[in-house]
Amino acid sequence: MSAMKTVLYATDCTRNSAPALRYAYRLSSAMDAELHVFHVYELPPVTVATIRPPKQLKERLHQEQKEIVTNYCSTHLKNELYLNPVKIQVVESNFVAKSILSAAWTLEPDLVIVGMKDEYTLRGIFSGNIANELLNKIDIPILVLPNDIYYHGLSTLIYATDFEEADIYALGSLVKIAESYGALIKVVHIPLKTEAVADQYMKWFERKVRQRISYPEIVFSMSEAEDVESGLHSYIRKERADMLVMMEREHSSIYDKLFHRDLVRTMEGEVSIPLLAFNQKRICLEMKEQKNNSYSLAL
């Protein structure tokens, strides 16, 4: 399985977002991936009253913003930056989520990283609703970081499963991150009291995963709860996880209530660890393409 090569990290360049920048940088470095630091800015109202040509003003502001992001990275990454230089990208726009999506479609990174809602951010750039907008539209795995996150490597990753074929594919992608650290992946299912055969499904799912994924550091467990959300919170606290991994599911499943209640807004209020989300629609398309390619080769 190929390793990650490119990571896109979107930042508002505030002091409160600095820990997230360091996390994105160190995570990328550990995976030997190229980090692109992306910033969206707006044209200040004062520009319309100046006598300089609009094009010249835009070019000057663009260069200034690029220098701001460069200095921001130098200030908060310090000597680390010289070990693995980053790529700086800035764009002028009033639509942050759309700009991040556009950058992701152009760059085609293996991972997109954004910060969670920050009440101290003037523009509220990375608020829960924007992160949700990205989750609904982006077809690349997206990692949402608490702005006060401290990077200490990865030891335990929790993947919440619903026993679907797409979960196996997502786990294969998660291994790209886990193997850089030798991290343990704990696959958990939160069975509700109405689920009578969850243990049978778990045995079947574990067998399928082990047949297709050779990474040895994967374990499987269940943790019964009144509802999926509280069950996940309890499990995360008990296992002292470094990252929660979930899938943005499209069809009916036991997780629908959780995801339809605004996934990021719900989780960011109660979970202080990074949240990695895979898009089920993208995974299903890739699975279909792989099957079609295999069929063509067989012919």
Summary of the structure (lengths in Angstrom):
residues: 299
radius of gyration: 20.5
end to end distance: 24.7
largest distance: 73.2
contacts: 938
relative contact order: 0.13
helix: 48%
strand: 18%
